[in-house]
Amino acid sequence: MPVISIIGCRMFEDEIMHLLENDPEIEKVIVVENNDCSGLRKKMLEAGVPHKVLPVEEIPEKQKEKGFTLNIYMLELALHAIPENLKRTVYSKVEAMAPHSDGILLFYGLCGNVLGKIEEDFKALDCKVRILKEENGEIVDDCIGAVLGGRGQYLKALKSCRGVGTFFLTPMWAANWREMIRTAGLSKNPDDIKMSKFVFDYAGYKKVARINTGLVYEKDFEACVREFSRLFEFEITDLEGTMKLVENCYAKTKTSVLDSTA
């Protein structure tokens, strides 16, 4: 049974859900049980996506059977705050999932440039390790770049802001902005809007970009963006997102795995 393991930041919950709901070839889904899987599991239950939840030590070894299994290992939002911690954690999860996988797809970008060599560092593994990349082979910058379609579109979006500081919000960013502000060090207290606003003003932020990914798993996206805009007195601007980059990376990983296990 070919097995792909997705290891990803919680910021990519919606994109992973999109893949789950649009790949009819998946026969079994296993979610690794930890403190960060509840958000994804809630969305899976709401969408009627059948799955099992197992601690990593109980996940079955690779088996020579028909069908296609997807393991999903979600990691916490705050890892990016300390780059070395992010690298250490992601590398350790790859090592933990490798015996259970024919291929591993990482839902991360460069994220402070600590994951830029991860494919090379694990090239000796029996399973192929991949990270989100553009068509030209460049690793995406981060979760925002991934849903905008890559670095070129990212730069285009930045230029469209005409030099005005703009904060980008995907649905997951919008739902978790208080936690992200805290972990980014803007304010120790995410409810201290005055301090966060002072930092934003000092950095020259005046707009919030609402990235419309087309995904509707976060039901309060619009309300969260409006709240963010109101609290920090930001003008709302809209940007169109795309699932093409994520879909392509997943398709390439899947094809590679299915070809190698045929």
N, C-alpha and C positions, 0 to 999 in steps of 0.2 A: 504494500500500500504506500504509494508516494506520499511524502510528508513535507510540507512547507511550514516553517515556523516564522511568524511575524513577531518581532520584538520592537515595541514602539512607545514613544511618549504619549501620554494621555491626550495631548493636543490633537492627535490624529485619530481619535475615537470615531469621528464621523466618516472620515475617509475609509477606515477599515470596515465600518458598517456598510458603506456603499459597495465595497468589494464583496462582502458576505452576501448581500442581497442580490447581486448581479452576476454571480458565478454559479450556474446550475450544476457544475461538475463537482463541487465540494460535497462529499458524502458524510464527512464527520468533522465537527469543530470542537476543539478542546481549548478552554480558557484556563490559563495557569492561575491558580488561586493565590491571591495576595491582597494587600490593602488598596491596590490601585485598579482592580478589575471591576468594581461595582458599577461605575458609570457605563462602561461598555455592556456589561451584563444586563443592566436595566434597559438599554436600548435594544439589545437582542431579544429580550423577553417581550418588549412592546411590539417589535416587528415580527415576532413569531419565528425567530431563528433558533432551531434546536441546537443544543450544545451541552457538553459536559464541563464540569469545573473540577480540576484536580490539582493538588500540590505538585510541584515540579518533580519530586521524587517518585510520584506515582504515574507519571506520563509514560505510556508504553514505548518500548524501543521500536525502531523501524521494523516493519513486517512486510514480507513479500506476498502481498495480497492485492486484489483489484480494488479500485477506488482511490479517492484522493482525500487526505486529511489535512486540515489546517489547524496548527497550534497558534495561540495568540497569547503573548506575554506583554502586558501593559506595565509601563514604568511611570513613576511619579512626575508631576509637572515641574517640581522644583530642582531637578537634577542639573539643569543648565546654569543655575546660579553659581555653582563651583565647577568649572570645566574639568578639573582633574577627577572630581567625584563622578561626573557624568561619564568620562572615559572609563574609569575603573568599573563602574556599575555595568555599563553596556558590554564591555569586554567579558565580564564575569558571566553575564547572562548568555552570551554567545557560547561560551565554553560549557555552560550548563545544558543548553538546548541542542548542541551539536550532536550528541549521541542519539537524540530523538528525531533528527531531521535529515532530509535529503538536500534541503536548501533553506537558507535563512535570509529573510528580507528585513532590513532595518528601516523603520519609519523614523528616521532622523536625517538632518542635514549636517553641514560642517559644524554648526553649533559651537562657535568659538574656535574652530579649526582643530578640535581634538579628535575628531572621527575621520579625518581626511585620509588616513592610511589603513583603515580597518580592514578593507578587502585584502590588501597586501599582507597585513599582519596575520590573517587567518587563511592564507592561500594553501597551507599544508593540511587543512582539515579535509575530511572525506566529503563534507557537505559544502556547497558553494555559498559564500557569504556575500550578499549584495546590500547596497545602501541606495537610497533614492537619488537618481541621477537624471540629468537632462539627456536629450538625444545625442548631444556632442560628447557625452561621457563625463561631463563635469558634475560633481556632487552639488546638489541644491544647497543654498545657503542655510535655510531654516524652514519651519513649517509655513511661514507666510510665502516664501518663494515657491514652495512646492505647489500651493494651491493657486498661485498667480500664473504658473506655467513655466517658471524658470527665471534665470537671472536677467535675461533680456526684458521680459515682461515686468519683472520687479523694478528694474531701472526706469522703464517707461512709466510705471505707476508713480515712482518717486519724482520723475520730471514733471508729471502732470500736476503735482502739488505746487509747482512753481516756487520752490524754495521755502514754502511754508511748512513748518514742522507738523507732521501728520502721524498719528498713532493708528496702526492697522489692527482691525478686529475681525477675526473669523468667528463663526458661531461658538467654537470652544473657547477662544480667547475672551469673547464677550461674556460667556457664562462664568469665567474664572479670573476676571481681571483683578479682583481684589487680592487673590492669592498670588498672582503673578507680580503685582506691584510690590507686595511684601517681600517675595523672594528675590526680586530685582534690586532690593535695597532702597526703593524710593521712600518707603515709610515702614517702620517696624509695626505700626498699627494700620492695617488696611482700611479701617474705618476713619482714620485721620485724614479726611479729604483735604483739609486746609494745607497740611504738609505736602501731600502728594501734588496738589495744585501748584504749590510754590515751586516744586521741582519741575513740573511740566512747564510752567511759565518761564522759569529760568532757562530751560532748554529750548524754548521757542516754539513749543507745540501749540497749535491753534485749531487743528482739525482732527477728526477721527474718520478713518476710512472704513466703511462697512463693506466687507468682502462677501459678495453674494456667491456662494459656492454651489447653490442649487440643492444643497442637502438640508433636510428639515428635521433632523433628529433633536436639535436643541430648540424646543418649542418657544422659548422666551427670547430668541435672538434679537428681534426688533426692540423689545422692551429694554433689554440689557444695553443695547447701543444707545437708545434714547436716554437712559439713566446716566450712562457714562458721559454723553454729550452735555446733559444738563448740569451734572456735578462739576465738570471741569470747564464748562462754558466753551465747548468745542463745536465748530460747525461740522455737520455730517456731510461726507461726500461718498459716493458709491463707486465701487470697483467690481468688475466681473471676475469671478474665479473660474477654475476649470479643474476637472478630474483627470484630464488627459495624461499628465505626467505620472500621477500615481497609478493609473490604469496600465500605462505602458510598462512601468517598472515591475508591476505585479505580473503582467503577461509574460515578460521576458524571463522572470524568475520561474514561473510555472512551466513555461516551455522547456527551459533548461533542465528542470527537475524531471519532468515527464519523459524527455528524451533520454536522460541518463539512467532512468529506472525501467525503461521499456524492455 
